[in-house]
């Protein structure tokens, strides 16, 4: 006689055919908040570029990963371009470097190296979609002051 398993039990099961379902890889980074000149909160996270510890402005609306030229020393130069951003047109150097966010390592990450002006705020780089899109889920926990990155 066959034993029927309710659909709800199948959907909530943690294993499939005797094997544990893979658990997501989660990286949690602390967020530091600073106010800009309009008194709006800007969010910063720690990172590492080619062995240099850096402070990155978290910009979920930015496409590229941008780093200050002082942290691009020793990176592979791929070319030069002009880039349009909120602050206007800028000349950028396209580089390939290793990026670390917590324990996550992105070797050979293509990014832009440019001088950028954040007004009264300072940052070593801007963390945008180029890296954030490599995660399946990105969560900003404002109360816990953390950025949760899930692969």
Secondary structure, DSSP 4 states (H G I P E B T S, - for coil): -PPP--HHHHHT-SEETTEEPPPPPEEEEEEEEEE-TTS-EEEEEEEEETTEEEEEEE-TT--S-EE-GGG-TTPEEEEEEEEEETTEEEEEEEEEEEEEETTEEEEEEEEEE-----TT---SEEE-HHHHTTSSEEEEETTTTEEEEE-
